[in-house]
Amino acid sequence: MRENGYTDLRSYGAIGDGRTVALIALDGSIDWFPIPNLDGTPVFARLLDESEGGALELTPTQPFTASRRYLPGTNVLETTFTTDTGVAVLTDALVTGFAGRLPWAELARRVVGVKGSVRFRWRVAPGTCLSTASPWIQKTAHGPVIRVDSVTIAVRGIDHGPRGGGDRALAGRFTTSAKSHHVLAVAGTANEPLHIPQPELTDGGIERTVRNWETWSEEFTYDGPWKEAVQRSALALKLLIYSPTGSIAAAATTSLPESSRGGKNWDYRFAWVRDLAYTVHALIRFGLREETHASVSWLLRTIRANGPDLHVFYRLDGALPGGVEKHDSTGWRNAGPVVTGNPASGQLQLGVFGDLFDVMRLYVRAGNVLDQETGRMLAGVADRACDEWRRPDAGMWELEDTRHYTSSKMGCWQALDAAVELSELGQIPGDPARWRSEKNLIAEWVREHCWSETRQSYVMYPGTEELDASVLLHATSGFDRGPRMSSTIDAIQKELARGPLVYRYSGAEAEEATFVACAFWLASALVCIGRTEESIALMDELISLSNDVGLYSEMIDAEDLSFLGNLPQGLSHLALINAAITIEELTREKPAAK
């Protein structure tokens, strides 16, 4: 299962508690687990450094096969290990309390013997926090604890530990029998006192967590043809919602490479305005009012606190991102670099205007109203979109070369289209005449400067023949659902598509794998222009490309279908959700034959 200590990225399932996320490999090892916050330095990070990253191992000591599933409607993961001598089931959960998330992070691992016997070993071995600290064990009156940097970790089990695992780890062994029951509880905090977990309460914690997830999933309203995949994507998205603030992380990890060669490695544990816009689409369509309100309110508070400029993304706590730090870690399969922080924080990305207004329009269309302060702020942002749409920017793909990217201009059109609608609904003040006029100017400019007669396609920017898959988003936004968009789709399918998968832009094939979200955007665009049968067929193919538990990374290699990039990737799951819902909404009256 492992090559030089690393496993394929498809091997990982994810669990979470609304504050952090842990990634579990098919062999039972937790190779990524920041404590206590998702965007903190990972205490367990073998995902990025096999020798010094640290892991929580729980695996059979003899050859085995493994299969797994999420318990229905939950983010509780169940792995079944089968050996020559027996079968045992491992259940993993980041447990929640009676009133939501716990004040600390608590991992519950339960092994139940099904038949015969299976010998297991376990080891809790924190790493060096990306080569910034050294773990050590302290003996206390209540048993040993592990300390690393500001984090304190306690490990308790009913019948198998903890025992010594060297001076930096705790470890033990046990053997299952039919109906035997074994638990391991791991609790951790940072810069706070630690509640020692009580093993006898572990079963109750797991069952409570299952009920909490099931209760949340009962609000799920989609009942279309891809219900299972859409619900799993909604649950994956829920893992990325940072409950202390309502912000939404783009992914749970940093520095997983977009290419097997490495180099294009980024930290995605920030909240992009773009991702929040797509998330609100999904939350509103699912009828999840509490999460919708929390996310919209977080965005508005954050913009006001960091104004007047509208930033591309923010920290999960609402602050502005700092600089980028490179760490002395090898990276997944030695494909570094390993970084914290993201260099795109200072870029001008005009599309963010469209993202913001899309959120607000959806929120109002769902039957909500804006406060007066928000209305005044949005009026000011609409004026800025009028002033700035003619400027070059970094584009949606956060490129180093600033240009007049077509999708950015379309995003400004989207912002002003929404501003006019919100003004007419009495939600934002001011005279919409200027916004309407500039919106029309943008549309004329794009049609004149961003269309190639040679390619019969919208191009990436004026003066080039290169293509950009992000233009597909503006079939959904309504900028163009006519023959030009249909012809653009044909060009993108011919040049950027590899089977059902799609590269981000011309030339990306030499730098990275296909971008999962682009393929789902293509499915959405197809149905928006009336090519419904193609859209449904593409969705069927794409749904089959998830891993065994329904998760997607940022990218998929077109040749061997291996996962690349950070995971679970919010944008991939959001694109799946919104494609499925768009297809359902646009085919509800006239369902297409599959």
C-alpha positions as CSV (number, residue, x, y, z in Angstrom):
1,M,0.0,0.0,0.0
2,R,2.9,2.4,0.7
3,E,5.9,3.4,-1.5
4,N,8.8,4.7,0.6
5,G,6.4,5.4,3.4
6,Y,3.9,7.3,1.3
7,T,0.5,6.1,0.0
8,D,-1.5,7.2,-3.0
9,L,-3.7,10.2,-2.3
10,R,-6.7,8.2,-3.4
11,S,-6.2,6.2,-0.2
12,Y,-7.4,9.0,2.1
13,G,-10.7,9.4,3.8
14,A,-11.4,12.5,5.9
15,I,-13.1,13.0,9.3
16,G,-13.7,16.2,11.1
17,D,-15.4,18.0,13.9
18,G,-16.1,21.5,12.6
19,R,-12.7,22.8,13.7
20,T,-10.1,20.5,12.2
21,V,-9.8,17.6,9.8
22,A,-7.9,14.3,9.9
23,L,-6.9,12.2,6.9
24,I,-7.0,8.4,7.3
25,A,-5.2,6.1,4.8
26,L,-6.7,2.8,3.8
27,D,-4.2,1.0,6.1
28,G,-5.6,2.8,9.2
29,S,-2.9,5.4,9.6
30,I,-3.8,9.0,10.2
31,D,-1.2,10.9,8.3
32,W,-2.6,14.4,8.6
33,F,-4.1,16.0,11.8
34,P,-3.7,19.6,12.8
35,I,-4.6,20.3,16.5
36,P,-6.8,22.0,17.3
37,N,-7.5,24.0,14.2
38,L,-7.6,23.1,10.5
39,D,-5.2,25.9,9.6
40,G,-2.7,25.3,12.4
41,T,0.6,23.6,12.1
42,P,0.0,19.9,11.7
43,V,1.1,17.8,14.6
44,F,0.7,14.7,12.5
45,A,1.9,15.2,9.0
46,R,3.4,12.1,7.5
47,L,1.5,13.1,4.5
48,L,4.2,15.6,3.8
49,D,7.3,14.1,5.5
50,E,7.5,10.3,5.9
51,S,10.4,10.3,8.4
52,E,9.6,13.4,10.6
53,G,6.0,14.2,9.9
54,G,4.4,11.9,12.5
55,A,1.3,9.7,12.4
56,L,-1.4,7.9,14.4
57,E,-1.1,4.3,13.3
58,L,-3.6,1.5,13.9
59,T,-3.1,-1.5,11.6
60,P,-3.0,-5.3,11.5
61,T,0.4,-6.8,12.0
62,Q,-0.2,-9.5,9.4
63,P,-1.0,-9.2,5.7
64,F,-4.5,-7.9,5.2
65,T,-7.1,-6.5,2.8
66,A,-9.2,-3.4,3.6
67,S,-12.5,-2.0,2.6
68,R,-14.3,1.0,4.0
69,R,-17.3,3.2,4.0
70,Y,-18.7,6.2,5.7
71,L,-21.6,5.4,8.0
72,P,-24.6,6.7,6.0
73,G,-25.2,10.4,6.4
74,T,-22.1,11.0,8.5
75,N,-18.4,11.7,8.4
76,V,-17.7,8.7,10.6
77,L,-15.4,6.3,8.7
78,E,-15.6,2.5,9.0
79,T,-12.7,0.3,7.8
80,T,-13.0,-3.5,7.6
81,F,-9.7,-5.4,7.8
82,T,-9.6,-9.0,6.7
83,T,-6.7,-11.3,7.3
84,D,-6.1,-15.1,7.0
85,T,-7.0,-15.4,10.7
86,G,-10.0,-13.1,11.1
87,V,-12.0,-10.0,10.4
88,A,-12.2,-6.7,12.5
89,V,-13.8,-3.4,12.0
90,L,-12.2,0.0,12.8
91,T,-14.5,3.0,13.4
92,D,-12.9,6.5,13.4
93,A,-14.5,9.7,14.4
94,L,-13.5,13.2,15.6
95,V,-16.2,13.3,18.3
96,T,-18.6,16.1,18.9
97,G,-20.2,17.1,22.2
98,F,-23.9,17.3,23.2
99,A,-24.1,20.9,22.1
100,G,-21.8,20.8,19.0
101,R,-18.0,20.6,18.8
102,L,-15.9,20.0,21.9
103,P,-13.6,22.7,23.2
104,W,-10.7,20.3,22.4
105,A,-10.0,17.9,19.6
106,E,-10.8,14.3,20.4
107,L,-10.2,11.4,18.1
108,A,-12.0,8.1,18.9
109,R,-10.8,4.9,17.4
110,R,-12.8,1.7,18.0
111,V,-11.9,-1.8,16.9
112,V,-14.5,-4.6,17.1
113,G,-13.7,-8.2,16.3
114,V,-16.1,-9.8,13.8
115,K,-14.7,-13.3,13.6
116,G,-11.5,-15.2,14.2
117,S,-8.6,-13.1,15.6
118,V,-6.6,-10.2,14.2
119,R,-3.4,-8.9,15.7
120,F,-3.1,-5.1,15.8
121,R,-0.4,-2.6,16.6
122,W,-1.0,1.1,17.4
123,R,1.3,4.0,17.7
124,V,0.8,7.7,18.4
125,A,3.9,9.5,17.2
126,P,3.6,13.3,16.7
127,G,6.0,14.8,14.2
128,T,8.1,17.9,14.3
129,C,5.4,20.3,13.2
130,L,7.0,20.7,9.7
131,S,10.5,20.8,11.3
132,T,9.7,23.5,13.8
133,A,9.5,21.6,17.1
134,S,10.4,18.4,18.9
135,P,7.8,16.1,20.6
136,W,8.5,14.7,24.1
137,I,6.7,12.6,26.7
138,Q,6.0,13.9,30.1
139,K,4.9,11.6,33.0
140,T,2.1,13.1,35.0
141,A,-0.1,11.9,37.9
142,H,-2.8,11.1,35.4
143,G,-0.5,9.1,33.0
144,P,1.8,10.2,30.2
145,V,1.1,13.1,27.9
146,I,2.9,14.1,24.7
147,R,4.0,17.7,24.2
148,V,5.1,19.3,21.0
149,D,5.3,23.0,20.5
150,S,2.2,24.5,22.2
151,V,0.2,21.2,21.8
152,T,-0.6,18.7,24.5
153,I,-1.8,15.3,23.6
154,A,-3.2,12.6,25.9
155,V,-3.7,8.9,24.8
156,R,-5.9,6.5,26.6
157,G,-7.2,3.0,25.9
158,I,-9.2,0.4,27.8
159,D,-7.1,-2.7,27.6
160,H,-4.0,-1.9,25.5
161,G,-2.0,1.0,26.7
162,P,-0.4,3.3,26.6
163,R,3.0,1.7,26.6
164,G,6.3,3.0,25.6
165,G,7.1,3.7,22.0
166,G,10.4,5.5,22.5
167,D,10.9,8.9,24.0
168,R,8.6,10.6,21.4
169,A,5.7,8.2,21.0
170,L,3.2,5.9,22.8
171,A,2.5,2.5,21.4
172,G,0.8,-0.8,22.1
173,R,-0.6,-4.1,20.7
174,F,-3.8,-6.1,21.1
175,T,-5.5,-9.1,19.4
176,T,-9.2,-9.2,18.6
177,S,-11.6,-12.1,18.9
178,A,-15.2,-12.5,17.9
179,K,-17.2,-9.6,19.4
180,S,-14.2,-8.2,21.3
181,H,-14.1,-4.5,21.8
182,H,-11.1,-2.2,21.9
183,V,-10.9,1.7,22.0
184,L,-8.2,4.3,21.7
185,A,-9.0,7.9,22.6
186,V,-6.6,10.7,21.6
187,A,-7.3,14.3,22.9
188,G,-5.3,17.4,22.2
189,T,-5.3,21.2,22.8
190,A,-3.0,24.1,22.0
191,N,-2.1,26.7,24.6
192,E,-4.9,25.4,26.9
193,P,-5.3,22.9,29.7
194,L,-6.2,19.4,28.5
195,H,-9.2,17.3,29.3
196,I,-8.0,13.7,29.7
197,P,-10.2,11.4,27.6
198,Q,-12.1,8.7,29.3
199,P,-12.0,5.4,27.3
200,E,-15.2,4.2,28.9
201,L,-17.0,7.2,27.3
202,T,-15.6,6.6,23.8
203,D,-18.5,4.5,22.5
204,G,-21.0,7.1,23.7
205,G,-18.9,9.8,22.0
206,I,-18.9,7.9,18.7
207,E,-22.6,7.2,18.8
208,R,-23.4,10.8,19.7
209,T,-21.3,12.0,16.8
210,V,-23.1,9.6,14.4
211,R,-26.4,11.0,15.6
212,N,-25.2,14.6,15.2
213,W,-24.1,14.0,11.6
214,E,-27.4,12.1,10.8
215,T,-29.4,15.0,12.2
216,W,-27.5,17.5,10.0
217,S,-28.0,15.2,6.9
218,E,-31.8,15.1,7.5
219,E,-31.9,18.7,6.3
220,F,-30.4,17.6,2.9
221,T,-33.1,18.2,0.2
222,Y,-31.5,17.0,-3.1
223,D,-33.2,13.9,-4.4
224,G,-31.9,13.8,-8.0
225,P,-30.1,11.0,-9.9
226,W,-26.7,11.5,-8.2
227,K,-28.1,11.7,-4.6
228,E,-25.4,9.6,-3.0
229,A,-22.5,11.6,-4.6
230,V,-24.2,14.9,-3.9
231,Q,-24.8,14.1,-0.3
232,R,-21.2,12.9,0.2
233,S,-19.9,16.1,-1.4
234,A,-22.1,18.1,1.0
235,L,-20.7,16.2,3.9
236,A,-17.2,16.8,2.6
237,L,-17.9,20.5,2.3
238,K,-19.2,20.5,5.9
239,L,-15.8,19.3,7.0
240,L,-14.3,22.4,5.5
241,I,-16.7,24.8,7.2
242,Y,-14.8,26.3,10.2
243,S,-17.5,26.4,12.8
244,P,-15.9,29.0,15.2
245,T,-16.4,31.7,12.5
246,G,-18.5,30.2,9.6
247,S,-15.7,30.6,7.1
248,I,-15.0,27.8,4.6
249,A,-11.5,26.5,3.8
250,A,-10.6,25.8,0.2
251,A,-9.1,22.4,1.3
252,A,-7.9,20.6,4.4
253,T,-4.3,20.5,3.4
254,T,-1.3,22.4,2.2
255,S,1.5,21.6,-0.3
256,L,0.1,18.5,-2.0
257,P,1.6,18.9,-5.6
258,E,-0.5,19.7,-8.7
259,S,2.1,17.6,-10.6
260,S,4.1,14.5,-9.7
261,R,7.2,16.6,-10.3
262,G,6.2,19.1,-7.6
263,G,6.9,22.8,-7.7
264,K,3.2,24.0,-7.9
265,N,2.4,23.4,-4.2
266,W,0.1,25.8,-2.3
267,D,-1.5,26.2,1.0
268,Y,-5.3,26.0,0.6
269,R,-6.3,26.4,4.3
270,F,-7.8,29.8,3.7
271,A,-11.3,31.1,2.9
272,W,-11.6,32.2,-0.7
273,V,-14.6,34.6,-1.5
274,R,-15.0,32.5,-4.7
275,D,-15.5,29.3,-2.8
276,L,-17.9,30.9,-0.4
277,A,-20.0,32.0,-3.3
278,Y,-20.3,28.5,-4.7
279,T,-20.9,27.2,-1.2
280,V,-23.8,29.6,-0.6
281,H,-25.3,28.3,-3.9
282,A,-25.2,24.8,-2.5
283,L,-26.4,25.7,1.1
284,I,-29.3,27.7,-0.1
285,R,-30.4,25.0,-2.6
286,F,-30.2,22.4,0.2
287,G,-32.3,24.6,2.5
288,L,-29.5,24.8,5.1
289,R,-30.4,28.2,6.6
290,E,-28.1,28.2,9.6
291,E,-24.9,27.5,7.6
292,T,-26.0,30.0,4.9
293,H,-26.5,32.8,7.4
294,A,-23.2,32.0,9.2
295,S,-21.2,32.0,6.0
296,V,-22.7,35.2,4.6
297,S,-22.4,36.9,8.0
298,W,-18.7,35.9,8.3
299,L,-18.0,37.2,4.8
300,L,-19.6,40.6,5.5
301,R,-17.9,41.0,8.9
302,T,-14.6,40.1,7.4
303,I,-14.9,42.6,4.5
304,R,-15.8,45.4,6.9
305,A,-13.0,44.5,9.3
306,N,-10.4,44.5,6.6
307,G,-11.7,47.2,4.2
308,P,-11.9,49.1,2.1
309,D,-10.3,46.8,-0.4
310,L,-12.0,43.5,-1.3
311,H,-9.5,40.7,-0.9
312,V,-9.4,37.4,-2.8
313,F,-9.2,35.3,0.4
314,Y,-8.9,35.6,4.1
315,R,-7.7,33.5,7.1
316,L,-10.3,31.3,8.6
317,D,-10.5,33.6,11.6
318,G,-11.2,36.6,9.3
319,A,-7.8,38.2,9.5
320,L,-5.7,39.0,6.4
321,P,-3.2,36.4,5.4
322,G,0.5,36.8,6.3
323,G,3.5,35.9,4.2
324,V,4.6,32.5,2.8
325,E,6.9,30.3,4.8
326,K,8.9,27.4,3.3
327,H,9.5,24.4,5.6
328,D,12.4,22.0,5.7
329,S,10.1,19.0,4.9
330,T,10.4,16.7,2.0
331,G,6.8,16.9,0.7
332,W,4.5,14.1,-0.4
333,R,6.7,11.5,-2.2
334,N,9.5,14.1,-2.1
335,A,7.6,16.5,-4.4
336,G,8.1,19.7,-2.5
337,P,8.2,22.4,-1.5
338,V,6.2,22.4,1.7
339,V,4.7,25.8,2.5
340,T,2.4,27.6,4.8
341,G,0.7,30.8,3.6
342,N,-0.3,31.6,0.0
343,P,1.3,34.2,-2.3
344,A,-1.9,35.1,-4.0
345,S,-3.1,37.2,-1.1
346,G,-2.0,40.5,-2.6
347,Q,-3.2,40.0,-6.1
348,L,-5.9,41.9,-7.9
349,Q,-8.5,39.5,-9.1
350,L,-11.5,41.3,-10.6
351,G,-13.6,38.2,-10.6
352,V,-14.0,38.5,-6.9
353,F,-16.5,41.3,-7.5
354,G,-18.8,38.8,-9.3
355,D,-18.3,36.2,-6.5
356,L,-19.3,38.7,-3.8
357,F,-22.4,39.9,-5.6
358,D,-23.4,36.4,-6.5
359,V,-23.5,35.5,-2.8
360,M,-25.6,38.5,-2.0
361,R,-28.1,38.0,-4.9
362,L,-28.6,34.3,-4.0
363,Y,-29.1,35.2,-0.3
364,V,-31.8,37.7,-1.2
365,R,-33.4,35.5,-3.8
366,A,-33.7,32.9,-1.0
367,G,-36.1,35.2,0.8
368,N,-33.6,37.1,3.0
369,V,-33.0,40.8,3.3
370,L,-29.8,42.8,3.7
371,D,-29.1,45.3,6.4
372,Q,-28.5,49.0,5.5
373,E,-24.8,48.9,6.2
374,T,-24.3,46.0,3.9
375,G,-26.4,47.7,1.2
376,R,-24.2,50.8,1.4
377,M,-21.0,48.7,1.3
378,L,-22.2,46.8,-1.7
379,A,-23.1,50.0,-3.5
380,G,-19.6,51.2,-3.0
381,V,-18.2,47.8,-4.3
382,A,-20.4,48.1,-7.4
383,D,-19.0,51.6,-8.1
384,R,-15.5,50.1,-7.8
385,A,-16.3,47.4,-10.2
386,C,-17.3,50.2,-12.7
387,D,-14.0,51.9,-12.1
388,E,-11.7,48.9,-12.2
389,W,-13.0,46.5,-14.8
390,R,-10.7,47.9,-17.4
391,R,-7.6,47.1,-15.4
392,P,-5.5,43.9,-16.0
393,D,-5.5,41.4,-13.2
394,A,-4.1,38.0,-12.2
395,G,-7.3,36.2,-13.2
396,M,-9.1,33.4,-11.5
397,W,-6.1,31.2,-11.8
398,E,-3.9,33.6,-9.8
399,L,-1.3,33.8,-12.5
400,E,1.9,35.9,-12.3
401,D,1.2,37.6,-15.7
402,T,-1.4,40.3,-15.3
403,R,-3.7,40.5,-18.4
404,H,-7.2,41.4,-19.4
405,Y,-8.5,37.9,-18.6
406,T,-11.8,37.2,-20.2
407,S,-13.4,35.5,-17.3
408,S,-12.4,38.4,-15.0
409,K,-14.3,40.8,-17.2
410,M,-17.3,38.4,-17.3
411,G,-17.1,38.4,-13.5
412,C,-17.4,42.2,-13.4
413,W,-20.4,41.9,-15.7
414,Q,-21.9,39.4,-13.2
415,A,-21.3,41.8,-10.3
416,L,-23.0,44.7,-12.0
417,D,-25.9,42.5,-13.2
418,A,-26.5,41.5,-9.6
419,A,-26.1,45.0,-8.3
420,V,-28.8,46.2,-10.7
421,E,-31.2,43.5,-9.5
422,L,-30.5,44.1,-5.9
423,S,-31.1,47.8,-6.4
424,E,-34.4,47.2,-8.1
425,L,-35.4,45.0,-5.1
426,G,-34.6,47.8,-2.7
427,Q,-31.7,46.0,-1.1
428,I,-28.9,48.4,-2.0
429,P,-29.1,52.2,-2.3
430,G,-28.2,54.4,-5.3
431,D,-29.1,54.8,-8.9
432,P,-28.5,51.6,-10.9
433,A,-28.2,53.5,-14.2
434,R,-24.4,53.6,-14.1
435,W,-24.2,50.0,-13.1
436,R,-26.5,49.0,-16.0
437,S,-24.5,51.1,-18.5
438,E,-21.1,49.7,-17.4
439,K,-22.5,46.2,-17.5
440,N,-23.5,46.7,-21.1
441,L,-20.1,48.2,-21.9
442,I,-18.4,45.2,-20.4
443,A,-20.5,42.8,-22.5
444,E,-19.7,44.7,-25.7
445,W,-16.0,44.9,-24.9
446,V,-15.8,41.1,-24.3
447,R,-17.7,40.3,-27.5
448,E,-15.4,42.6,-29.5
449,H,-12.0,41.8,-27.9
450,C,-12.2,38.3,-26.3
451,W,-13.8,36.4,-29.2
452,S,-11.6,34.6,-31.8
453,E,-13.2,34.1,-35.2
454,T,-10.3,31.6,-35.9
455,R,-11.1,29.5,-32.9
456,Q,-14.8,30.2,-32.8
457,S,-14.3,30.6,-29.1
458,Y,-13.9,33.0,-26.3
459,V,-10.2,33.1,-25.6
460,M,-8.2,33.5,-22.4
461,Y,-7.5,37.2,-23.0
462,P,-7.4,39.6,-26.0
463,G,-4.8,38.9,-28.6
464,T,-4.3,35.2,-27.9
465,E,-5.7,32.0,-29.3
466,E,-5.3,30.3,-25.9
467,L,-8.4,28.9,-24.1
468,D,-9.5,29.1,-20.5
469,A,-11.9,26.7,-18.9
470,S,-13.0,29.3,-16.3
471,V,-15.1,31.0,-19.1
472,L,-17.5,28.0,-18.7
473,L,-18.7,29.5,-15.4
474,H,-20.3,32.3,-17.3
475,A,-22.8,30.0,-19.0
476,T,-24.1,29.5,-15.5
477,S,-23.8,33.2,-14.6
478,G,-25.9,34.0,-17.6
479,F,-23.4,36.1,-19.5
480,D,-23.8,33.9,-22.6
481,R,-26.0,30.9,-23.1
482,G,-26.1,31.2,-26.9
483,P,-24.2,29.9,-30.0
484,R,-20.9,31.5,-29.0
485,M,-20.8,29.7,-25.6
486,S,-21.7,26.5,-27.3
487,S,-18.9,26.9,-29.8
488,T,-16.5,27.8,-27.0
489,I,-17.5,24.5,-25.3
490,D,-16.7,22.6,-28.5
491,A,-13.2,24.3,-28.6
492,I,-12.6,23.5,-24.9
493,Q,-13.6,19.9,-25.4
494,K,-11.3,19.6,-28.3
495,E,-8.2,21.2,-26.8
496,L,-8.5,21.0,-23.0
497,A,-10.5,17.8,-22.4
498,R,-9.0,14.4,-21.9
499,G,-11.9,12.0,-21.7
500,P,-14.3,13.5,-19.1
501,L,-11.5,15.5,-17.5
502,V,-10.5,19.1,-18.3
503,Y,-7.3,21.1,-18.0
504,R,-7.5,24.7,-16.7
505,Y,-6.1,26.5,-19.7
506,S,-4.0,26.0,-22.8
507,G,-0.6,24.7,-22.0
508,A,-1.5,23.5,-18.5
509,E,-0.9,19.9,-19.6
510,A,2.8,20.5,-19.4
511,E,2.6,21.8,-15.9
512,E,-0.1,20.0,-14.0
513,A,-2.9,17.4,-14.0
514,T,-6.5,18.1,-15.0
515,F,-8.6,20.3,-12.7
516,V,-11.6,18.4,-11.3
517,A,-13.9,21.4,-10.9
518,C,-13.4,22.4,-14.6
519,A,-15.0,19.1,-15.7
520,F,-18.1,19.7,-13.5
521,W,-18.2,23.3,-14.8
522,L,-18.4,21.9,-18.3
523,A,-21.3,19.7,-17.3
524,S,-23.1,22.8,-15.9
525,A,-22.4,24.8,-19.0
526,L,-23.6,22.1,-21.3
527,V,-27.0,21.9,-19.6
528,C,-27.2,25.7,-19.5
529,I,-27.0,25.9,-23.3
530,G,-29.5,23.1,-23.8
531,R,-27.1,20.2,-24.5
532,T,-28.7,18.2,-21.7
533,E,-27.9,14.6,-22.8
534,E,-24.2,15.5,-23.1
535,S,-24.3,17.1,-19.7
536,I,-25.9,14.0,-18.0
537,A,-23.5,11.6,-19.7
538,L,-20.5,13.7,-18.6
539,M,-21.8,13.8,-15.0
540,D,-22.2,10.0,-14.9
541,E,-18.5,9.6,-16.0
542,L,-17.3,12.2,-13.5
543,I,-19.1,10.7,-10.5
544,S,-17.3,7.4,-11.1
545,L,-13.9,9.1,-10.7
546,S,-14.1,9.8,-7.0
547,N,-12.1,7.6,-4.6
548,D,-13.8,4.6,-2.8
549,V,-15.5,6.8,-0.3
550,G,-16.7,9.6,-2.6
551,L,-14.0,12.2,-2.1
552,Y,-12.1,14.3,-4.7
553,S,-8.8,16.0,-4.7
554,E,-8.0,19.2,-6.6
555,M,-6.7,17.4,-9.6
556,I,-6.7,14.0,-11.4
557,D,-4.0,12.7,-13.6
558,A,-5.5,12.1,-17.1
559,E,-3.4,9.0,-17.7
560,D,-3.7,6.9,-14.5
561,L,-6.5,8.8,-12.7
562,S,-4.4,9.3,-9.6
563,F,-5.2,12.2,-7.3
564,L,-3.0,15.2,-7.1
565,G,-3.3,18.6,-5.3
566,N,-4.9,19.4,-1.9
567,L,-7.8,17.3,-0.5
568,P,-10.5,17.0,0.2
569,Q,-10.9,19.9,-2.3
570,G,-13.9,22.1,-1.6
571,L,-14.1,23.5,-5.1
572,S,-14.2,20.0,-6.6
573,H,-17.1,19.0,-4.4
574,L,-18.9,22.4,-4.9
575,A,-18.7,22.1,-8.6
576,L,-20.2,18.6,-8.4
577,I,-23.0,19.8,-6.2
578,N,-23.8,22.8,-8.3
579,A,-23.6,20.8,-11.6
580,A,-26.0,18.2,-10.2
581,I,-28.5,20.8,-9.0
582,T,-28.3,22.9,-12.1
583,I,-29.0,19.9,-14.3
584,E,-32.0,19.0,-12.0
585,E,-33.4,22.5,-12.1
586,L,-33.1,22.9,-15.9
587,T,-34.4,19.5,-16.7
588,R,-37.2,19.4,-14.1
589,E,-39.9,20.3,-16.7
590,K,-38.5,18.1,-19.5
591,P,-36.3,15.4,-18.1
592,A,-33.8,14.1,-20.6
593,A,-33.4,10.5,-21.5
594,K,-30.2,9.0,-20.2
